[in-house]
């Protein structure tokens, strides 16, 4: 393929070079002055010693000598030609004069005696000229074909060299089981036809970005060893009406010729949104494309061997007709991985990396709650880049910690200078979070706290859930809110002043409190769902949506949210007042060391001072061995 492209790239330049050389010689011939002499004139000039040089070329077919030469009084671009009889007498006369007058004689072969050379000289200019014309005509035709090719499918066929299997997909055990029967159908469709089973025509993969939806679809095609067409939804949407529908038709036409095969449509919400929601009418390009997609999915036979897999993170905006049985009649939810899944994903991405002995993938998986597969891959890559930047031979936990912070909040802003008062306020703010995390049973566990600014944060406390759960109790939610309000409460207790540093804490706390009132029924309003979770407003659908509660109920909702926040804030201040010495201890050590890890905080609480590095390493090793023993 590369050699073919190279030839295509060199050919135009080669033709252009030949053309330019031909033009150069052509203009030289035009500028050259040629005098035709008779036999007598040539003999007179030779006898008068006026010849400077001659070139003799015998022409056997014409029985003459073709003589080209220059006289001594000629200009630079001036020559003469003469035809002499083909006889020994003439040649002897020229040779005798050469000996007397010492002019230069050159003899060339008869060109006509070499038929191949004659053919080249006569035919080559014509071939070059025709080749140049053919090149420009072909280029013009190809340009016309591209404009006519506007409605062709942009779906790409996956290369056999890039074969992905289930071994490359980690942390999606249930999801792989859900799509495994698709592989069986593609390998042996007769087994299903025998019992009258109909395989799903379409499988919709739903989940947050980076969870492995595209990778899972590639693995299905790789395991089944069938052609795999992939395209993004935005390729169907064009300026001209009808182009998207034409591309859908062409895509299914290609797929039928290569059946059994897979078609993967990424970001299908770009073309599959609900119809009738356009503010400018319902006959736009996107809706026509969707109509064509619906017709094609419901049009081909039940066992033609074409399976469509689509991926989206906004299943709530898809058209209901797209999700009905017979089209995308199976949905597979690809969630964020749990601890076991994260460890498996880390194992896949750690294969080509070198780690030091103190690095435990199990511990990394515990500390990365809420990370997607893409986040974990980025985490290890950032750690490897940091190790290279520091000229290390292996990746250590120091690089892992720094990479985790970079993924969450960005690089540390070491050049950003605080005033002494600001540093103290940030230290006590973060100390408030840490103390509440330690004292509240259901609050998140403190893994790390620092006052080094990153991103928009002046400092932060890394908190992770003590246990991963699918549901939360009312007590757990209230203690999470209390922990979030600990920073502001500590500022007010210590400095009798408040700062803007808690705005992100308030955002999270208010979101949890409002969900408790309007979604979870955890308030005095009773078990009622007054609002529902939405990933984002869909303008055409939600613009005129009315509330399903009155203004009086809205006031009650606001009162309940306020009561929850106020109660948690009072509880936070009460706990911090009772543990003032611990608050001061952590804050002072933050001011001195800027960053404290979980092991250092635990040692501080037990001994009242910072531990040595050797003690921390021993505690980490013991904890790692204990964790492995429990899992075994």
Long-range contacts (C-beta under 8 A, 24 or more apart in sequence): 11-135, 12-135, 15-128, 15-131, 15-132, 15-135, 18-128, 19-128, 19-132, 22-125, 22-128, 31-77, 32-77, 32-78, 32-79, 33-75, 33-77, 33-78, 33-79, 34-78, 34-79, 34-80, 34-81, 35-78, 35-79, 35-80, 35-81, 36-80, 36-81, 36-82, 37-80, 37-81, 37-82, 38-82, 39-82, 39-83, 39-84, 39-85, 41-82, 42-67, 42-80, 42-82, 42-84, 43-93, 45-71, 46-94, 46-97, 46-101, 47-97, 49-101, 51-97, 51-101, 51-103, 52-103, 52-104, 53-103, 53-104, 53-105, 53-106, 54-94, 54-103, 54-104, 54-105, 54-106, 55-105, 55-106, 55-107, 55-108, 56-94, 56-105, 56-106, 56-107, 56-108, 57-107, 57-108, 57-109, 57-110, 57-111, 58-86, 58-107, 58-110, 59-86, 59-110, 59-112, 60-86, 60-110, 60-112, 60-113, 61-112, 65-90, 65-91, 150-238, 150-240, 150-243, 151-242, 151-243, 151-246, 151-247, 151-250, 152-246, 152-247, 152-250, 153-231, 153-247, 153-248, 153-250, 153-251, 153-253, 153-254, 154-231, 154-235, 154-247, 155-229, 155-230, 155-231, 155-235, 155-251, 155-254, 155-263, 156-229, 156-230, 156-231, 157-227, 157-228, 157-229, 157-258, 158-218, 158-221, 158-227, 158-228, 158-229, 158-230, 163-222, 164-215, 164-218, 164-219, 164-221, 164-222, 165-219, 165-222, 165-223, 166-219, 166-223, 168-215, 168-219, 168-348, 169-212, 169-215, 169-216, 169-219, 170-341, 170-344, 170-345, 170-347, 170-348, 170-373, 171-212, 171-337, 171-338, 171-340, 171-341, 171-342, 171-344, 171-345, 171-373, 172-212, 172-216, 172-334, 172-337, 172-341, 173-341, 175-205, 175-216, 175-332, 175-333, 175-334, 176-216, 176-219, 178-330, 178-332, 179-203, 179-216, 179-220, 179-309, 179-332, 182-220, 182-224, 182-307, 183-220, 183-223, 183-224, 185-260, 185-307, 186-224, 186-226, 186-260, 186-262, 186-305, 186-307, 187-224, 187-225, 189-260, 189-303, 189-305, 192-303, 193-303, 198-302, 198-303, 199-303, 199-307, 200-307, 200-329, 200-330, 201-297, 201-302, 201-306, 201-307, 201-308, 201-326, 201-327, 201-328, 201-329, 202-297, 202-307, 202-308, 202-309, 202-310, 202-327, 202-328, 202-329, 202-330, 203-307, 203-308, 203-309, 203-310, 203-328, 203-330, 203-331, 203-332, 204-268, 204-309, 204-310, 204-311, 204-312, 204-315, 204-318, 204-323, 204-328, 204-330, 204-331, 204-332, 205-309, 205-310, 205-311, 205-312, 205-332, 205-334, 206-311, 206-312, 206-313, 206-315, 206-331, 206-332, 206-333, 206-334, 207-313, 207-333, 207-334, 207-335, 207-336, 208-313, 208-335, 208-336, 208-372, 209-313, 209-372, 209-374, 210-372, 210-373, 210-374, 210-375, 211-334, 211-335, 211-336, 211-337, 211-372, 211-373, 211-374, 212-334, 212-372, 212-373, 213-266, 213-311, 213-334, 214-264, 214-266, 214-311, 215-373, 216-334, 217-262, 217-264, 217-309, 217-311, 218-264, 220-262, 220-309, 221-262, 221-264, 224-260, 224-262, 226-260, 226-261, 226-262, 227-258, 227-261, 227-262, 228-261, 228-262, 228-264, 229-254, 229-255, 229-261, 229-262, 229-263, 229-264, 230-263, 230-264, 230-265, 230-266, 231-263, 231-264, 231-265, 231-266, 232-265, 232-266, 232-267, 232-270, 233-265, 233-266, 233-267, 233-268, 233-269, 233-270, 233-271, 233-272, 234-267, 234-270, 234-271, 236-270, 236-271, 236-286, 236-289, 236-293, 237-270, 237-271, 237-285, 237-286, 237-289, 238-285, 239-285, 240-285, 241-283, 241-284, 241-285, 241-288, 242-285, 242-288, 243-285, 244-271, 244-285, 244-286, 244-288, 244-289, 244-292, 245-288, 245-289, 245-291, 245-292, 247-289, 248-289, 248-292, 248-293, 248-296, 249-292, 249-296, 252-296, 252-300, 252-306, 255-306, 256-300, 256-304, 256-306, 259-304, 259-305, 259-306, 260-305, 260-306, 260-307, 261-305, 261-306, 261-307, 262-306, 262-307, 262-308, 262-309, 263-306, 263-307, 263-308, 263-309, 264-308, 264-309, 264-310, 264-311, 265-308, 265-309, 265-310, 265-311, 266-310, 266-311, 267-311, 267-312, 268-310, 268-311, 268-312, 268-318, 268-322, 269-312, 269-313, 269-314, 269-315, 269-317, 269-318, 272-310, 272-312, 272-318, 272-319, 272-322, 273-317, 273-318, 273-319, 273-538, 273-540, 274-317, 274-318, 274-319, 274-320, 274-538, 274-540, 274-541, 275-319, 275-321, 276-540, 277-538, 277-539, 277-540, 277-541, 278-540, 279-539, 279-540, 279-543, 290-319, 290-322, 293-322, 294-319, 294-321, 294-322, 294-327, 297-326, 297-327, 297-328, 298-326, 298-327, 313-535, 314-535, 314-536, 316-534, 316-535, 316-538, 317-538, 317-541, 336-370, 336-371, 336-372, 337-371, 337-372, 337-373, 338-468, 339-365, 339-366, 339-369, 339-468, 340-365, 342-368, 342-371, 342-376, 345-373, 345-376, 345-377, 346-376, 346-380, 349-376, 349-377, 349-380, 349-381, 350-380, 353-380, 353-384, 353-395, 354-393, 354-394, 354-395, 355-394, 355-395, 355-396, 356-394, 356-395, 356-396, 356-397, 358-396, 358-397, 358-617, 358-620, 358-621, 359-395, 359-396, 359-397, 359-400, 360-624, 360-627, 362-624, 362-627, 362-628, 362-631, 363-623, 363-624, 363-627, 364-400, 366-464, 367-404, 367-447, 367-462, 367-464, 368-404, 369-464, 369-465, 369-468, 371-407, 375-407, 378-407, 379-403, 379-404, 379-407, 382-406, 382-407, 397-620, 401-448, 401-597, 404-462, 405-450, 405-454, 405-462, 408-462, 409-454, 409-455, 409-457, 409-460, 410-454, 410-455, 411-454, 412-452, 412-453, 412-454, 413-452, 413-453, 413-454, 414-452, 416-453, 418-453, 418-458, 422-458, 423-451, 423-591, 424-587, 424-591, 425-491, 425-495, 425-499, 425-501, 426-451, 426-458, 426-459, 426-501, 427-451, 427-459, 427-587, 427-588, 427-590, 427-591, 428-490, 428-491, 428-494, 428-495, 428-583, 428-587, 429-459, 429-487, 429-488, 429-490, 429-491, 429-499, 429-501, 429-502, 430-459, 430-460, 430-461, 430-487, 430-587, 430-590, 431-490, 431-583, 431-584, 431-586, 431-587, 431-590, 432-486, 432-487, 432-488, 432-489, 432-490, 432-491, 432-572, 432-576, 432-583, 433-461, 433-463, 433-483, 433-484, 433-486, 433-487, 434-461, 434-586, 434-596, 434-601, 435-486, 435-490, 435-575, 435-576, 435-579, 435-582, 435-583, 435-586, 436-482, 436-483, 436-486, 436-572, 436-575, 436-576, 437-461, 437-463, 437-483, 437-486, 438-582, 438-601, 438-605, 439-575, 439-579, 440-479, 440-482, 440-483, 440-575, 441-479, 442-473, 442-475, 442-476, 442-479, 442-480, 443-479, 443-480, 443-482, 443-483, 444-480, 444-483, 445-598, 446-598, 446-601, 447-597, 447-598, 448-595, 448-596, 448-597, 448-598, 449-586, 449-590, 449-595, 449-596, 449-601, 450-590, 450-594, 450-595, 450-596, 451-590, 451-591, 451-594, 451-595, 452-594, 452-595, 457-504, 458-501, 474-516, 474-520, 474-522, 477-512, 477-516, 477-520, 477-522, 478-564, 478-567, 478-568, 480-512, 481-509, 481-512, 481-513, 481-564, 481-565, 481-568, 482-568, 482-569, 482-571, 482-572, 482-575, 483-572, 484-508, 484-509, 484-512, 485-509, 485-565, 485-568, 485-569, 485-572, 486-572, 486-576, 488-569, 489-569, 489-572, 489-573, 489-576, 490-576, 490-583, 492-573, 493-573, 493-576, 493-577, 493-580, 494-583, 509-565, 509-568, 510-561, 510-565, 513-561, 513-564, 513-565, 513-568, 514-557, 514-561, 516-564, 517-557, 517-560, 517-561, 517-564, 518-557, 523-560, 523-564, 524-560, 525-553, 525-556, 525-557, 525-560, 530-557
